Structure formats: C-alpha cells, structure tokens
Amino acid sequence: MPRSPLTEPAFYIVTATEIAVLAWACQEIYISIAKNNVTAPPKQRGRPRGFDRDEALASAIRLFWSRGYEATSISDLTEAMDITPPSLYAAFGDKKRLFLEAVERYEQETGCFARRALTSEPTAELAIRRLLLDAAKSFTDPKNPKGCLIALGATNCAIESTDIFEALAERRRTAENTVRARIAAGQKAGELSDNADVDALTGMVTATLYGLAIKARDGAPRARLRRIVEQLMMMWPRREPDEADAAPRIPVPKARSRAKSTSRTDQRAAAIGLCRAL
C-alpha cells in the first residue's frame, strides 16, 4: 500500500518552515503598518513660541497694573497678550509667576524713578521732594495705567494668593526702609532739626507716596498731586541757621564734608532698594 505524502516526515518539516517564514513576513508587515500609523504628537495650538516674549510681558504688566492681580483672569491675560493658555504656561509658568515677573520688570523700568531722586540730590529734603514729585508724574502718565503696581497690584487677595500679597508688602517695607535710610543720612549730615523724628518722618513720606498712587487711580490730576507734595514739604523739619548756631555739636563745614563722603554710598545703596520696591 503506497504511503501518503501527508505521512512523510519531510512534509511536516517543509510545512513548518513555510509557516515560520510566513509568520516572520507578516510580523514585518505589521511592524511597518504600526510605524506608519503612529499618532503624531499634537501640534502646539495657537501662536507659536516665536512670539515676542517681551511684548507679551509688557501687555501683562499693563493689565495687572490697571486691574490688580486678583481681578485679572487667565483669559484676560491671554487676550491682552495675544497668546493661548498653553503658550502662556509654557512661556511664563503660571499666573503667579507671570505676575511676579511683571512686578520685576515694572521695578526695572517704570518704577525706577526713585534711583535718580535719591542719588542725584545733595540733601535729604531735596531727594524726598523729587521722589514725591516724580512719583506724581509717573502715577499720572497718560501713556500708562494710573497709580502704582506695587502699591495697588495686590491689595485684596484670596487666601490662596496670600503669597502674592506678601511679596508686594515686602517690597513696600523695603521702600520704607530705603526712604528711612536717606532721611537718616540727612540727619547725620546735620540737615534736620534736633526734634525731628526719623521714623515718623519716614512714615509720613511713604504714606504720602502710596496715597498719591491711590489719588491718581481715583482720577486726581497731576497738578493736584503736586500741590499735596509741596504742602508736605513745607512741614519738612529742616535745621534753621539759628538752631545750628545754638547747638553746634561739630563744625558745620566738617559735618557737611563728612556727610558727602559717608552718605553717598548709603544713598546709592538705598536708591537701589527703593528702585526695586516702587
């Protein structure tokens, strides 16, 4: 009886080999198909990262400046900055980090008028007068929002934004300490009356400074703010000539000369601090 090819061992060997080759070929096909059908990463929505970051930040500054931190939403920011939320988060992190970066830029640019005021004037009285007059000018500049970002940017914050409030409060404390340092330098130079209270005088100046920001936000014209400054400076406790003669603790020329050499460094250091805080 003849044997069937199906019963031959060679048949099974050949068939198994063919199946293996076919399986390998199919695997290659499946891999190729899978590679060609891999889902591409989604394209970044909205404006590409090539947008002008400084320009976008400037828009954010103006919005925070005019509305404050809490009243400014992400949608407000993306509309003003002309970017999408993903672009905002990619470029600036989040709203809090964007606000703090906006404050830093404000300090470096618009709020830096204090540096000139505190370092350019020879006496504390002239420095403070210039500081307040320049503040009145800055707070009412028609090209910018009214008031001061440091003074008004985070006055009312939710509990979750306490760190933002504290960040600006710390800058205001730095400003007050810097003003105090300049006034104290004037006292050391013999410019102030013997009964002058440096701490109280500092509080009066800084209260006026931030009061000017509120008045400007409320719509007070620059001329009115200037009159407030001039009225304040009329109360400056300057040392009168007869007072200096009555209590000459040190010769006047020496006192003034030494003040110039020792207080200039203090004035520059103080100005840098106030420039960062306004």
C-alpha positions in Angstrom: 0.0 0.0 0.0 1.6 3.3 -1.1 2.3 5.8 1.7 0.6 9.3 1.6 2.8 12.4 1.4 1.0 13.6 4.5 2.5 10.8 6.5 6.1 11.6 5.3 8.3 13.4 8.0 9.7 15.7 5.3 6.3 17.1 4.6 5.9 18.3 8.1 9.4 19.9 8.2 8.7 21.8 5.0 5.3 22.9 6.1 6.6 24.2 9.5 9.4 26.1 7.7 6.9 27.7 5.4 4.7 28.8 8.3 7.6 30.3 10.1 8.7 32.3 7.1 5.1 33.5 6.5 4.8 34.5 10.2 8.1 36.4 10.0 6.9 38.2 6.9 3.6 39.1 8.4 5.4 40.4 11.5 7.4 42.7 9.3 4.3 43.9 7.6 2.5 44.6 10.9 5.6 46.5 12.3 5.7 48.6 9.1 2.0 49.3 9.3 2.3 50.2 13.0 5.2 52.6 12.3 3.3 54.3 9.6 0.3 54.8 11.8 1.9 56.1 14.9 -0.1 59.1 16.1 2.0 62.2 15.7 2.3 64.5 18.8 -0.4 67.2 18.7 0.8 70.4 17.2 1.0 73.3 19.6 -2.2 75.2 19.5 -2.4 78.9 18.9 0.6 81.2 18.4 4.0 79.5 18.0 6.7 80.0 20.7 8.3 82.5 18.3 6.1 85.3 19.6 7.7 88.4 21.2 8.0 87.4 24.9 8.9 91.0 26.0 5.9 92.4 24.2 3.6 89.8 25.7 5.1 90.6 29.2 4.5 94.3 28.7 0.9 93.6 27.9 0.6 91.6 31.1 2.2 94.4 33.1 -0.4 96.9 31.9 -3.3 94.5 32.7 -2.1 93.7 36.2 -1.3 97.4 36.7 -4.8 98.5 35.8 -6.9 95.7 37.3 -4.8 94.1 40.0 -3.7 90.5 40.5 -7.0 89.0 41.7 -9.3 90.7 39.2 -7.2 89.5 36.2 -8.0 86.1 34.9 -6.0 83.8 32.6 -8.5 84.5 29.8 -8.0 88.3 30.3 -4.2 87.8 30.1 -4.2 85.5 27.0 -6.5 88.0 25.2 -4.3 91.0 26.1 -1.0 89.1 25.4 -2.5 87.6 22.2 -1.4 84.1 23.1 -3.2 80.9 24.1 -3.3 79.4 27.6 -0.8 76.6 26.6 1.6 79.3 25.3 1.2 81.3 28.5 2.0 78.4 30.7 4.9 77.3 28.5 6.5 80.7 28.5 5.7 82.0 32.0 4.8 79.1 34.1 1.5 80.2 35.7 -0.4 83.3 36.7 1.5 83.8 39.9 4.9 83.5 38.3 3.8 85.8 35.4 2.7 88.4 37.9 6.0 88.3 39.9 7.9 88.6 36.6 5.7 91.6 35.7 6.5 93.2 39.0 10.2 92.7 38.5 10.0 94.3 35.0 7.9 97.2 36.4 10.6 97.8 39.1 13.3 97.9 36.5 11.6 100.3 34.2 8.6 102.5 35.2 9.2 102.2 38.9 12.9 103.2 38.8 12.5 106.9 39.0 13.4 106.7 42.7 17.1 105.9 41.9 17.6 109.3 40.3 15.8 111.1 43.0 17.7 109.6 45.9 21.2 109.7 44.3 21.1 113.0 42.4 20.0 115.4 45.0 22.5 116.7 47.6 20.2 116.8 50.6 17.5 114.5 52.1 14.9 117.3 51.7 15.6 117.7 48.0 15.8 114.0 47.5 12.4 113.3 49.1 10.8 116.3 47.3 12.0 115.0 44.0 10.9 111.4 44.8 7.4 112.5 45.5 7.1 114.9 42.5 8.5 112.2 40.2 6.0 109.7 41.7 3.2 112.2 41.0 4.4 112.4 37.4 4.7 108.7 37.0 1.4 107.8 38.6 -0.5 110.2 36.2 1.4 109.4 33.0 -1.3 109.3 30.3 0.6 106.6 28.4 0.3 104.2 31.4 -2.4 102.9 33.8 -2.9 105.3 36.7 -1.3 104.7 40.1 1.4 102.2 41.1 1.6 98.5 40.5 3.5 97.9 43.8 1.0 99.9 45.9 -2.2 98.7 44.2 -1.5 95.4 42.4 -2.5 93.1 45.2 -4.4 95.0 47.9 -7.3 92.4 48.0 -6.2 88.8 47.6 -7.9 85.5 48.2 -6.4 83.1 50.8 -4.7 81.1 48.1 -3.0 84.3 46.9 -1.6 85.4 50.2 2.0 84.8 48.9 1.3 87.4 46.2 0.1 90.0 48.8 3.1 89.3 51.0 5.5 89.7 48.0 4.3 93.2 47.4 4.1 94.0 51.1 7.7 93.0 51.4 8.6 95.4 48.6 6.7 98.2 50.3 8.6 97.5 53.5 11.9 97.7 51.6 10.8 101.0 50.1 10.1 102.4 53.6 13.4 101.2 54.9 15.2 102.8 52.0 13.4 106.1 52.5 14.3 106.0 56.2 18.0 105.4 55.3 18.0 108.5 53.1 16.4 110.6 55.8 18.7 109.3 58.4 21.7 110.2 56.2 20.3 113.7 56.1 20.0 113.8 59.9 23.6 112.5 60.3 24.7 115.3 57.9 23.1 117.9 60.2 20.2 118.8 57.8 17.3 118.1 60.2 16.0 119.8 63.3 17.0 118.4 66.6 13.5 117.4 67.4 13.0 115.6 64.0 11.6 112.0 64.4 13.2 110.0 61.6 10.7 107.1 61.9 7.7 109.3 61.9 9.0 111.4 59.0 9.6 108.2 57.1 6.1 107.0 57.7 4.7 110.4 56.6 6.7 110.3 53.3 5.8 106.7 52.4 2.1 107.2 53.4 2.1 110.2 51.1 3.9 108.3 48.4 1.3 105.5 48.3 -1.5 107.9 48.9 -0.5 109.7 45.7 -0.9 106.4 43.9 -4.5 106.0 45.2 -5.4 109.6 44.4 -4.1 109.1 40.9 -6.1 105.9 40.4 -9.2 107.8 41.6 -8.5 110.3 38.8 -6.8 113.2 40.6 -4.9 115.4 38.1 -1.1 115.8 38.3 -1.4 119.4 39.4 -3.4 118.4 42.5 -0.8 115.8 43.4 2.0 118.3 43.1 0.2 120.6 45.5 -0.1 117.8 48.0 3.7 117.3 47.7 4.5 121.0 48.1 2.3 121.2 51.2 4.0 118.3 52.8 7.5 119.7 52.1 6.5 122.9 53.8 6.4 120.9 57.0 9.9 119.4 56.5 11.9 119.7 59.8 14.9 121.4 58.3 17.6 122.8 60.7 17.3 126.5 60.9 20.5 128.6 60.9 19.9 129.9 64.5 19.3 126.3 65.7 22.6 125.2 64.2 24.4 128.1 65.9 22.7 127.3 69.3 23.9 123.7 69.3 27.0 123.3 67.2 27.9 119.8 68.0 30.5 119.8 65.3 31.8 122.5 62.9 29.3 122.8 60.0 31.9 122.5 57.2 33.2 119.3 58.6 29.8 117.8 59.1 28.8 118.6 55.5 32.0 117.4 54.1 31.9 114.2 56.0 28.3 113.7 55.1 29.1 113.9 51.4 31.8 111.3 51.7 30.0 108.9 54.0 26.4 109.2 53.0 26.8 108.9 49.2 27.4 105.2 49.5 24.4 104.8 51.7 22.3 106.9 49.3 23.2 104.7 46.3 22.5 101.5 48.2 19.2 102.9 49.4 18.3 104.0 46.0 18.8 100.6 44.5 16.5 99.1 47.2 13.8 101.7 46.6 14.1 101.4 42.8 13.2 97.7 43.3 10.3 98.5 45.6 8.5 101.2 43.5 
